[in-house]
């Protein structure tokens, strides 16, 4: 059984994390649960609340790749990007080349920096790696601004 953490013992620093906990009525949550909740917060632009949940999740499992990727995205989105987030995302992708999490994070950072072509390439690579993971494919599709191709066999980039 996965290690769990009692959410009631972890004070939320923002109302976003607290209200999401109340909304879901969770007493216990594991790393995967906290990461999914943080992903929802990120999609709603609540980066501080998401960061709090991701920090809690990484305390439970520091090796959780998707959690690391989302934390990198939060830090960059909050404007605390001194270049280290790009290095961290690149290292995550290079150290785990068969896992989509690092490539997903690189795509996010590229979009934040206005490098759309690089973002599209990273999202496409992440999607190829994640083809069996419906949740990851859906997250990539939601973030990739290009949407579905009109001509599926025609190269888009």
C-alpha positions in Angstrom: 0.0 0.0 0.0 1.3 3.5 -0.9 2.5 5.7 1.9 -0.3 8.1 2.9 -0.3 11.5 4.6 -3.0 13.0 6.7 -4.1 16.2 5.1 -5.6 17.6 8.3 -2.1 17.7 9.8 -0.7 19.6 6.9 -1.7 23.3 7.1 -2.5 24.9 3.8 -0.7 28.1 3.0 -3.4 29.2 0.6 -7.1 29.0 0.4 -6.9 27.1 -2.9 -5.3 24.0 -1.4 -7.6 24.1 1.6 -10.8 24.5 -0.4 -9.8 21.7 -2.8 -9.2 19.4 0.1 -12.7 20.3 1.5 -14.2 19.9 -1.9 -12.8 16.4 -2.3 -13.4 15.5 1.3 -10.1 13.6 1.6 -8.7 12.6 4.9 -5.7 10.8 3.5 -3.9 11.3 0.3 -0.8 9.7 -1.3 1.7 11.2 -3.6 -0.3 10.5 -6.7 -3.4 12.0 -5.2 -1.6 15.2 -4.1 0.0 15.4 -7.6 -3.4 15.1 -9.3 -4.9 17.8 -7.0 -1.9 20.0 -7.7 -2.3 19.5 -11.5 -5.9 20.8 -11.2 -4.7 23.8 -9.3 -2.1 24.5 -11.9 -4.6 24.4 -14.7 -6.7 26.9 -12.7 -3.7 29.2 -12.2 -3.4 28.6 -8.5 0.3 28.0 -8.4 1.0 28.8 -4.8 -1.6 26.3 -3.6 -0.3 23.7 -6.0 3.3 24.3 -4.9 2.3 23.6 -1.3 0.7 20.3 -2.2 3.6 19.3 -4.4 6.1 20.0 -1.6 4.0 17.7 0.7 4.0 15.0 -2.0 7.7 15.2 -2.5 8.3 14.9 1.2 6.5 11.5 1.0 8.2 10.4 -2.3 11.2 12.6 -3.5 11.6 10.4 -6.6 8.1 11.0 -8.0 8.9 12.3 -11.5 5.6 13.9 -12.4 5.5 15.6 -9.0 9.0 17.0 -9.7 7.9 18.2 -13.1 4.8 20.0 -11.8 6.9 21.6 -9.1 9.3 22.9 -11.7 6.3 24.3 -13.6 5.0 26.0 -10.5 8.2 27.7 -9.6 8.6 29.0 -13.2 5.0 30.1 -13.4 5.4 32.1 -10.1 8.2 34.0 -11.7 10.9 32.5 -9.6 12.8 31.3 -12.7 16.4 32.3 -12.5 17.3 29.8 -15.2 17.5 27.0 -12.8 14.1 25.6 -13.7 15.1 25.1 -17.3 18.2 23.2 -16.0 16.1 21.2 -13.6 13.6 20.2 -16.3 16.3 19.4 -18.8 18.0 17.2 -16.2 14.7 15.5 -15.3 14.2 14.7 -19.0 17.7 13.6 -19.7 18.0 11.4 -16.6 14.6 9.8 -17.4 14.4 9.8 -21.2 11.6 7.3 -21.3 9.3 9.1 -18.9 7.1 11.9 -20.3 7.3 14.1 -17.1 10.5 15.9 -17.9 9.5 16.5 -21.5 6.1 17.8 -20.3 7.9 20.2 -18.0 10.2 21.4 -20.7 7.2 22.1 -23.0 5.6 24.2 -20.2 8.8 26.2 -19.7 9.2 26.7 -23.4 5.7 28.1 -23.6 6.3 30.4 -20.7 9.5 31.7 -22.5 7.7 32.1 -25.8 9.6 29.3 -27.5 6.5 27.7 -29.2 8.4 25.5 -31.6 10.5 23.9 -28.9 7.3 23.6 -26.7 5.5 21.8 -29.5 8.5 19.4 -30.0 8.7 18.6 -26.3 4.9 18.1 -26.0 5.0 15.8 -29.0 7.8 13.8 -27.5 6.1 13.6 -24.1 2.9 12.5 -25.8 4.7 9.7 -27.7 6.2 8.4 -24.5 2.8 8.7 -22.6 0.6 7.0 -25.2 -0.5 4.4 -22.7 -1.2 6.9 -19.9 -4.6 8.5 -20.6 -4.2 11.1 -17.9 -0.8 12.3 -19.1 -2.0 12.4 -22.7 -5.0 14.4 -21.7 -2.8 16.8 -19.7 -0.5 17.3 -22.7 -3.4 17.9 -25.0 -4.9 20.5 -22.6 -1.5 22.4 -22.5 -0.5 22.1 -26.2 -2.1 25.2 -27.8 -2.1 23.7 -31.3 -5.1 21.4 -30.7 -5.9 18.5 -32.9 -4.4 18.5 -36.4 -6.8 19.0 -39.3 -4.8 16.5 -41.5 -3.5 13.8 -39.1 -0.8 12.5 -41.5 0.6 15.9 -42.4 3.6 17.0 -40.4 2.7 20.2 -38.4 6.0 21.6 -37.5 
